[in-house]
Amino acid sequence: MAVLIVRRDKGYADKLRKYRILLDGLEIGRLADGGELRQDIQDGPHLVQAKVDWCGSQPIEIDARGGEQIVVVRSALRGWRTILAIYYVLFYRRGYLKIELQQQNPG
């Protein structure tokens, strides 16, 4: 069995809102700004995605084989991109959040 660890980076955008974390299409928890979520998962391939309201991230695939799978989620609205908030909300909803596999630690 593996452990999925999802960490939310701190940031100005969405500071007061929680991100919903989905594993294989099912919500497994919500993350506040700077929060962390731990979930035991079965070995094998899984899809991880983050959502906030009607926006979210592209799903990423992880291949859990024991140990820890660490994923980081953050808002795409950083620095100068903050001025593009309306564009992201209206036209690029699946790019509003960024999610990436940080590392894999063998168990």
C-alpha positions in Angstrom: 0.0 0.0 0.0 1.2 3.5 -0.8 0.5 6.9 0.8 -0.6 9.9 -1.3 0.5 13.2 0.2 -1.0 16.3 -1.3 0.5 19.7 -0.3 -1.0 23.0 -1.1 1.5 25.8 -1.7 0.8 29.1 0.1 -0.3 32.0 -2.1 -2.4 35.1 -2.4 -4.9 33.7 -4.9 -7.7 31.7 -3.3 -6.3 32.2 0.2 -9.7 31.9 1.8 -11.0 29.0 -0.3 -10.3 25.3 0.0 -9.2 23.1 -2.9 -11.0 19.9 -3.4 -8.6 17.0 -4.1 -9.9 14.2 -6.3 -8.4 10.7 -6.6 -9.7 8.7 -9.6 -12.6 11.2 -9.8 -13.7 10.9 -6.2 -13.1 13.7 -3.6 -10.8 12.5 -0.9 -10.4 15.8 1.0 -10.1 19.6 1.0 -7.0 21.6 1.4 -6.7 25.1 3.0 -3.9 27.5 2.1 -0.6 25.8 3.1 -2.4 22.6 4.1 -1.5 18.9 3.6 -3.6 15.8 3.0 -2.5 12.2 3.5 -4.4 9.3 2.1 -3.6 5.6 1.9 -4.0 4.4 -1.6 -3.8 1.0 -3.4 -0.7 0.3 -5.5 -1.1 1.0 -9.2 -2.0 3.9 -11.5 -4.2 6.7 -10.2 -5.4 10.1 -11.5 -5.1 13.0 -9.1 -6.8 16.4 -9.7 -7.5 19.6 -7.8 -10.6 21.7 -8.1 -11.9 25.0 -6.7 -15.5 26.1 -7.7 -15.8 25.3 -11.4 -12.1 25.6 -12.1 -9.3 23.2 -11.5 -6.2 21.5 -12.7 -5.5 19.0 -15.5 -5.4 15.5 -13.9 -2.0 13.9 -13.5 -1.3 10.2 -13.4 0.7 8.7 -10.6 2.0 5.2 -10.4 1.9 4.2 -6.7 4.2 1.3 -5.8 4.4 1.5 -2.0 6.1 4.4 -0.2 5.0 8.0 -0.6 3.7 9.8 -3.6 4.0 13.6 -3.0 2.0 16.0 -5.1 2.0 19.8 -4.9 -1.0 21.9 -5.9 -0.9 25.7 -6.4 -2.8 28.5 -8.2 -1.6 29.4 -11.6 -2.3 33.0 -10.7 1.2 34.0 -9.6 3.0 37.3 -10.2 2.0 39.0 -13.4 -0.5 36.2 -14.2 -2.8 37.6 -11.5 -4.1 40.1 -14.1 -5.3 37.1 -16.2 -7.7 35.9 -13.6 -10.8 36.5 -15.8 -9.2 34.7 -18.7 -8.5 31.6 -16.6 -12.0 31.6 -15.0 -13.8 32.0 -18.4 -11.6 30.2 -20.9 -8.9 28.1 -19.2 -10.6 26.6 -16.3 -8.5 23.4 -16.3 -5.4 25.5 -16.1 -6.4 27.6 -13.1 -4.6 25.3 -10.7 -1.3 23.6 -11.3 -0.6 20.1 -9.9 2.6 18.2 -10.2 4.3 15.1 -8.8 7.1 16.4 -6.5 8.8 13.1 -5.6 8.4 9.5 -5.0 9.9 8.0 -1.8 10.2 4.2 -1.8 8.6 2.5 1.2 
